[in-house]
Amino acid sequence: MKEAASSMQLTRAADYGVRVMIHLAAAVPGSRHSLPELARATETPESFLSKVLQALAHAGLIASRRGHAGGFVLTPLGHAATMREVIEAVEGPIRLNICLNPGRACHRKSWCPAHPVWARAQKAMFEVLDKALIADLALQHPHAPATHTDPHSVFVPQQMLDKTPASPDSIAPVSRRAVAPVS
């Protein structure tokens, strides 16, 4: 059987929206990025990305400024956004089936055996997307600058990574002291 493209998949616009939000969240805080720079970094066509950026700006997840010092920057709302919020900013509300649209009554809902399955599947998807924070995903971005905002990460300067490993005999003992957890 030949594989067909699934109709139950995110649009390219939603995918590009998530990509650009992760890229902006991984950037130096407050830094502005041009459309061509974002298109290159996220491997998206500029003309298409422009429309996605407009939707994200309209939702308040990013801010844009024109001119020489212009560009796009993540807003605090965007930094705290979930994947679901980004997708819905670009695409509108996510619904697995038309019967799950709150503004539309389904006359089959009370007796349809598939309805509870659709409802559980949508709820599970929402739970996953709502737990995926853009800021957390940005920490996994390969070009994220090292910051000390994540208490679980350790900053290691590149110079230390480039050095030849020391022999076990040349390493001085490290004192073991209790360290208070970061809260």
C-alpha positions as CSV (number, residue, x, y, z in Angstrom):
1,M,0.0,0.0,0.0
2,K,1.3,3.4,-0.9
3,E,1.9,5.9,1.9
4,A,-0.3,9.0,1.7
5,A,0.3,12.3,3.5
6,S,-1.8,12.4,6.7
7,S,-4.4,15.1,7.0
8,M,-4.0,14.9,10.8
9,Q,-0.7,16.9,10.9
10,L,0.3,20.4,11.7
11,T,0.6,22.9,8.9
12,R,4.0,24.2,7.8
13,A,3.0,27.5,9.2
14,A,2.5,26.0,12.7
15,D,5.8,24.2,12.4
16,Y,7.6,27.3,11.3
17,G,6.0,29.2,14.2
18,V,7.4,26.8,16.7
19,R,10.8,26.8,15.1
20,V,11.1,30.6,15.1
21,M,9.9,30.9,18.7
22,I,12.4,28.3,19.9
23,H,15.1,30.2,18.0
24,L,14.2,33.5,19.5
25,A,14.0,32.1,23.0
26,A,17.4,30.5,22.6
27,A,18.9,33.9,21.5
28,V,20.5,36.4,23.8
29,P,17.6,38.0,25.7
30,G,16.5,41.3,24.1
31,S,18.4,40.8,20.9
32,R,16.6,41.7,17.7
33,H,16.7,39.4,14.6
34,S,15.9,40.3,11.0
35,L,13.6,38.4,8.8
36,P,16.4,37.0,6.6
37,E,18.4,36.0,9.6
38,L,15.4,34.1,11.1
39,A,14.5,32.5,7.8
40,R,18.1,31.2,7.5
41,A,18.3,30.0,11.1
42,T,14.9,28.2,10.9
43,E,15.2,27.0,7.3
44,T,12.0,28.6,6.3
45,P,11.1,30.7,3.2
46,E,11.2,34.4,4.0
47,S,7.8,35.1,2.4
48,F,6.1,32.4,4.3
49,L,7.9,33.2,7.6
50,S,6.8,36.9,7.3
51,K,3.1,35.8,7.6
52,V,3.9,33.6,10.5
53,L,5.8,36.4,12.3
54,Q,2.8,38.7,11.8
55,A,0.5,36.2,13.5
56,L,2.9,35.7,16.4
57,A,3.2,39.5,16.8
58,H,-0.6,39.9,16.7
59,A,-0.8,37.3,19.5
60,G,1.7,39.3,21.5
61,L,4.3,36.5,21.6
62,I,6.9,38.5,19.7
63,A,7.5,42.2,19.0
64,S,8.8,43.8,15.9
65,R,10.4,47.1,15.1
66,R,11.2,48.6,11.7
67,G,14.3,50.4,10.8
68,H,18.1,50.1,11.2
69,A,17.9,48.8,14.8
70,G,14.7,46.9,14.0
71,G,13.9,43.2,13.9
72,F,12.0,40.7,15.9
73,V,12.3,40.0,19.6
74,L,10.6,37.6,22.0
75,T,8.2,39.2,24.5
76,P,7.9,38.0,28.1
77,L,4.5,36.4,27.0
78,G,6.3,34.6,24.2
79,H,9.1,33.4,26.5
80,A,6.5,31.8,28.8
81,A,4.4,30.4,25.9
82,T,3.6,26.7,25.4
83,M,3.8,24.9,22.1
84,R,0.0,24.9,22.0
85,E,-0.2,28.7,22.4
86,V,2.3,29.1,19.5
87,I,0.4,26.8,17.3
88,E,-2.9,28.3,18.1
89,A,-1.5,31.8,17.5
90,V,-0.6,30.8,14.0
91,E,-3.5,28.4,13.2
92,G,-6.3,29.2,15.5
93,P,-7.8,26.6,17.9
94,I,-6.7,23.0,17.4
95,R,-9.5,20.4,17.0
96,L,-8.9,16.8,16.1
97,N,-12.5,16.5,14.9
98,I,-15.3,18.9,14.1
99,C,-17.4,17.4,16.8
100,L,-15.0,18.8,19.4
101,N,-15.5,22.4,18.4
102,P,-17.1,24.1,21.3
103,G,-19.0,26.5,19.1
104,R,-20.6,23.8,17.0
105,A,-23.1,21.2,18.3
106,C,-22.8,17.7,17.0
107,H,-26.1,15.9,16.9
108,R,-24.2,12.5,17.0
109,K,-22.3,13.4,20.2
110,S,-24.7,11.6,22.7
111,W,-24.6,8.3,20.9
112,C,-21.5,8.2,18.7
113,P,-19.0,5.6,20.0
114,A,-16.1,7.5,18.4
115,H,-16.8,10.8,20.2
116,P,-15.2,9.9,23.5
117,V,-12.2,8.5,21.8
118,W,-11.7,11.8,19.8
119,A,-12.2,13.7,23.1
120,R,-9.6,11.7,25.0
121,A,-7.1,11.9,22.1
122,Q,-7.5,15.7,21.9
123,K,-7.2,16.0,25.7
124,A,-4.0,14.0,25.6
125,M,-2.5,16.1,22.8
126,F,-3.4,19.3,24.7
127,E,-1.7,18.0,27.8
128,V,1.5,17.3,25.9
129,L,1.5,20.6,24.0
130,D,0.7,22.5,27.2
131,K,3.6,21.1,29.1
132,A,6.1,21.9,26.3
133,L,7.3,25.4,27.2
134,I,9.1,27.4,24.5
135,A,11.7,28.5,27.1
136,D,12.4,24.9,28.0
137,L,12.7,23.8,24.4
138,A,15.1,26.7,23.8
139,L,17.5,25.2,26.4
140,Q,17.9,22.2,24.1
141,H,18.6,24.4,21.0
142,P,22.0,23.7,19.6
143,H,22.8,27.4,19.3
144,A,21.5,28.6,22.6
145,P,23.9,30.9,24.4
146,A,25.1,29.6,27.8
147,T,23.2,31.3,30.5
148,H,22.9,30.8,34.2
149,T,19.1,31.1,34.3
150,D,18.6,27.3,34.4
151,P,19.6,25.9,37.8
152,H,20.0,22.4,36.2
153,S,22.5,23.4,33.6
154,V,26.3,23.8,34.0
155,F,28.2,26.4,32.0
156,V,31.5,25.1,30.7
157,P,33.6,27.6,28.7
158,Q,34.6,26.4,25.2
159,Q,38.3,26.8,26.1
160,M,37.9,24.1,28.7
161,L,36.3,21.8,26.2
162,D,39.1,22.3,23.7
163,K,41.9,21.3,26.2
164,T,43.4,17.9,26.3
165,P,42.0,15.9,29.2
166,A,44.2,15.8,32.3
167,S,45.6,12.5,33.6
168,P,43.9,11.2,36.8
169,D,47.2,11.9,38.7
170,S,47.2,15.6,37.9
171,I,43.7,16.3,39.2
172,A,43.6,17.9,42.7
173,P,41.0,16.5,45.0
174,V,37.7,18.5,45.3
175,S,36.3,19.2,48.6
176,R,32.8,17.8,49.2
177,R,30.5,20.3,50.8
178,A,26.8,20.6,51.0
179,V,25.3,22.9,48.5
180,A,21.9,24.4,49.1
181,P,19.4,23.7,46.3
182,V,18.5,26.6,44.1
183,S,14.9,27.7,44.5
